């Protein structure tokens, strides 16, 4: 594993083989994918921290879904990566869908965890309020992290996996407040991508206790992507790769084996 800085983005690169881009979600980082790295054997795995998240700098322009797509495309150009597979989580799944629509010749497959087309309209104001709260600094980020641990993990995770709760909390608390705030605003403004025109294999994975990406919503998204497959993991909330890493590895291995 090696860390590179490309156009202001911190990027971890592992392995050899076809390129695979991993896009984390809101409050995440390249470490969102650490628990499932065994599933990516045989790939050159590229794991950036998105602009304004974790170790990556904020760009001069405000964050948006289009800005994320442009930053990832520029990073991949610098790395001389053309065609690639994409795995994504949460907010990252929206970015992945827009990236695939904007660059259809580059994307070979999509593996989406906790996927959503866009936030429900009723939830956008709450996401904007979270952005305002985040600008209160470290104490506010702690409050946000505690709320996410409470609301976005499964009952079993809360009961049996204290280390996962600590990991989720730490991931959110370590986000730069302004970067997190702008990430919230990008999510609040996100609109669905025109995924009906995609012609790539797609895997959509969610948890049966995922309130961000409920199974019914994921099923509706899957219906818009021709030939996609949906998996619902039991006793799992929104932090899929942390809460159910073994099940995620199994699903990814099966998905990628079918592509070869």
Phi, psi and omega in degrees: 000138176219146179255131178239156172245115186236114179054036179087356180263134170280125187228123173265133183233127183225144167081180180227151178129197177301145183287142176223118181264128179250124183244117181280175180255190180298126182082004181257190180199188175302335181287351172306330187260352182304319182293344184242017183299332179300333181287344185259016177301136181091002177244157165268105190267124183245114186237092177276154159275125181299158179307131179081359180250143174050244187268356183271141182285154170286139174282163179299322180277154179298147180290146176202170177299317178298323179294319176300312181300315180296320179296318180292319179297318178295319177299315181294324176298316179297326179276000180058044177254127179255269180284143183200160170268155181229129169243142185210157179230134168056236177310323179299333178289327175294315178301316181298318180296316179293323177298316181295323178290321181285330184229062187298330181286345184269336191261123180265330179198162177231128172240110191245125183247130186057048190280150174214149177285320179187163177294148172296147182303324181293339182265352187293321181297321179295324178293321177294322177296324177295323176300315179298318179297318183302328181290358174283354175098202189298319180297322178293321179295326176296317179298317179296316181299317180296321179293322180291318177302319182290318190264343189243010175241158184282165177299321180293319177300315179298324183280319193247348188230068179300330179294325177293318177300317179296322181294315178299314181300315181295319180302316181286316183297332183274002178286141173297127186306314181292321177297318179294318180300314179292328175296319176299316181293324176297318178295316182298330182267357187296142176240155181297145173275157180277070187284350181299336181272358181288147179226055179230151174300141182220136175242129179240122185236130175219172178258153180290348176242026179274107180279344178279318180234071181300151185305321181296320178292321179294322176299319178295321177294317179301324180295339180272348181249110186301131175075011181282161179235139180246139175232133176247119182270133180286149178055042184227137175264217187273338183270068194304310186289337176276319186281324183225062185297320183294318178294323178293318177299315180299316180295318180293316180300317179296319180297311183288328176298325180287343181273344187267000000 
